[in-house]
Structure formats: C-alpha cells, structure tokens
C-alpha cells in the first residue's frame, strides 16, 4: 500500500513510491490514473507535489495526460521505467526543475563570460552553428545542443565547463522532448539563439546572460506547459 511520505523528501518519496506501485501493477497499463486530489490525499502531500511528479512521469512517457479526460498510465509504462537513462536520473535525485536551476547558474554565467571574452574566431564558431541550422528544413536538436555547448566552452572557465559536462547526460534526456514540439516553437528557440549571439557580438555580457536565462526558462515553462516564463528581471540575476 501507499505510505505517507516524509516531508523533507516529498518529490523523491512520491516519485519512488509511484514508480514502485506501477511496477507492482497497482494501476493497470492504459487505465485512468486517480486525480490530483485523490493522489494528494493518498500520499498525504499537497496537490502541487503530485503535479510536479506527474509532470516528470509524463515527460518520460510513463503517464499520458489527455486534456478533458484525465491522465492515463501509458501502455509502455514498464518499459519506460526500465529505461536506464531514467533510472540514472531518478537515482541521482535530480528533478527537472532542479536541473533547470543548475543550467541557469552555469549557462547564463557562461554566456556572460563568452560575451566578455568574445573574439572574431569565437563569434564565427557560433555563427557557423546558426547558419547550418538555418539551412535545414526545420530546427535540429543536435545543433541546438551544440550552440549551448559552445557557449559554455567559449566561457573559457575550465571548472565551469567541467560542471556543465557533469550534467550533459541529463540535459540530453531533457532535450529529447524538443523534437516533439511544434515546429513554430522550435523556430522560436532558434531565433532566440540568434538574439543571444547578437549580444555576444556586441560585447553585452549582461544582455547575453539575461537572454540565455529567459531562453532556458522558456523551455522549462514549455515542458511544464505553464505558458510564458518570467522576464529576466524576475530571475534575480547576479551582476
């Protein structure tokens, strides 16, 4: 049976118990999941905690939200749970939101330094990525990743690069969702890359950092289906 969770580890406890319950057949594949209120009562946590867990399960294809009909357990739930990348992500206790928070710290500061230290050669390297992406019929997730990777590299800070590389596997899992977005949304993110590059070319470190912060927040809000992300000033950037 489901046990009330410890308050200090809400996300991990609920997520772990739900995965275990699914593996034990507590809910049938393809069946409608209980609503947020029912699950919150069963786990004795808030609906917000349940909502965060369900977003993560949906992200990995374990549950399927159907607007107007509720949320259903995916027929492929067990297979997706056993995905080694998912197991690694969960065992590391790194939630989607936590990952985005770390990306905000690392990548936004990398954009700041990349702009401060920009040279003709580094700018040309970023321009080549955007030109290649523009030639394709639709935005490419690998080039999207390459743009972010290159900005971190061009920061010139070896420790920052090392920290970024330590979470690249988890970022790659997250980026798989990019391929499923409407092409208009993917093109919007490509245009944001061009705006970030403009700030770097113009030696505007703060502008580059703010735009990259908003860019990452926009992608998080898109994944969580929350609409528009906060403006740069609401993200409390550090000068």
N, C-alpha and C positions, 0 to 999 in steps of 0.2 A: 504493500500500500504506500501511498504518498505520505511523506513525513513533513511536518512544518520545518522550514529552513532556518538556519542560523542567520541573524540579521546582518552580520558583518560580511557575509559572502552571498548575498542574495542572488546575483546574476549566475555565479558559478554553481551554486547549490540547485537552483531551479533548473538550469540547463542540464546539469548532470543527471538529475532525477528524471527529467522528461526524456532524455535520451535512453536512460535505463528502462523506463516504463515502455517506451516504443519497442525496444529490443525484446522485452518480455511479452509483447503482444497485448499490452494494457489497452491500446487502441488498435483497431483493425486498419491495415493499409487501405486507403481510399475512403475511409469513414470521416464523418464530420467531427472536428475537434470541439471540445467544450468551449464556450465563450470566455472572454477575458475575466468576467466577473466570477464565473464558476471556478476557473483555474486559480484566480487570486484567492478565493475562499478555501480551495483545497490545499494550496500551498501556504496559506496564511501570509500572503505578501500583498503589496499594492498592485493595482492594475498596470501601472507604469512598468513595474519589474517584469510582469508577464509579457507586456507588449515588447519590451526590449529583447527578451528571449525568443519570442515568436518571430520577430524581425530577423534574428540570426538564423533561426531554423528555416525560414523562408528563403533567406539568402543562399543557403546551401542546398535548397531543393528538398528539404525534409518535410515541410508542410507547404501547402499551396493556398494562398489567400484567394478567395473568389468573391469579388465585390457583390454585395447584396445577398450572398449565400453563406458567408462564414469562411472558416479556414478548415481545410481538409488535410488529412495525413496523406502524403504522397505515396503512390503505389511503389515507388522506388526508394522509400524512406530508409529501409535497412541497408540497401546498397550504398546510399549516400552517407549514412552514418559511418559506415566502414571505410569510407574514403580516407586514405592515410593522411592527406593534407588536412582534412577536417579534424581528425584525431589529434594531429600535431598542434593545430591551432587551439583546440579546446584544452588539451593537456597543458599548454602554456598559459592558459587562463588569460588569453588576450582577446577581449571583445572587439567588435567592430569599432565602437566608439573610442575605446582606448587606443586602438591602432591609429585612428584618425588624429587623435590628440597628439600622439608621438610624431606623426607625419607633419602636423602643423609646426611643432617645435623645430624639427630637423630641416624640412624642405623650405619653409618660409625663411629661416635664417640663412640657408644655403643660397637662396635667391638674392638675399641682401648682399652677401659677400661676393657672389658671382657678378653682381652689378658693379660693386666697388672695384673689383679686380678685372673687369672685362677688358679684353684686348680684341684686335681685329680678328685674330685667329679663333678665339673662343666664340665670338659672335658668329663667325662664319660656320662654325660647327653646329650651332643651334639653328641657324638659317637653313642649313642643308637638310636637317631633320624635317623642318616645316615644309620645305619645298617638295621633299619626297612624299610627305603625307598629302599635300595638296594635289599632287599628280594622280593619286589613286581615286577610284570612283566613290569611295567612302572612307572616313577616318579609320586608321589602323591602330588597334590596341597596342601592338608591339612598338610602333613609333611613338605613341602616346607615352608609353613607359620609358622609351629611350630619351625623350625630351626631359622627363623628370630626373632620370638617372644622370643625364649630362649636366643638368643644373647643379646637382649635388657634387658631381666630380669637379665642376668649374669653381666651386666654392674655395677649393684649394686647402680645405681643412681636413687633414688625414683622419683625425678622430671622428669628425662628423661623418665622413664617408664610411668609416668602419661601422658606426652606429646604424647608419642607413642600410648598409649591406646586411646587417644582422636581422632586419625585418623585411627584406626584399621578398622572401618566400611568401610571407603573409600578405604583403601588398599585391603580389601576383594573383593570389587566390581572390582577393577583393576585386581586382581588375577584370576577372572573368565576366563579371556582371555587365561590364562596359559593352560587350558585344551584343547584349540583348536589348540595349536601349534604342529608342527610335533614332534614325539617322540624324534628325534635326538636333537632338540633344548632343549627339557625338560631334556634330559640326560646331555646335556652340562651344564645346570644350576645346576644339582645335583653334577656334578664334581667340579664346582666352589665352592659349599658348602664344599666339602672335602678339597679344597685348602685353604679356609678361616679357617677351623678348624685346619689345619696344622700350620698356622701362629699363631693361638691362643695357640696351644700346645707348640710351640717353643718360646713362650713369645716374639713375634714380633708384638707389637701393631701397628706400622706404616704399616707393611705389611698387617696385618688383615684389617686395615681401608682402605688402598688403594684397596685391592681386593674386599672388600664389596662395595666400591664406584663404581668400574668398573662393578661389578655384577648388581647393580641397574641401572646403565647407560645402560648396555647391554639390560636389559629388556625394558627400555624406548625406546631405538632405535629399538628393535624388534617390539614393539607395533606400533611405528610410521613408521616402515618399512624404516629406514634410513641407514641400514647396520651396520657397526662396530662403536661402541661407542668410545669416546675419551680415550686415555691412562690415567692412574692415574695422571701423572704429569700435564695433561691438565685440571684437575678438581680443581686445586688450593687448595689442602688440607691444613688444619691448623695444625701446629705442636703443 
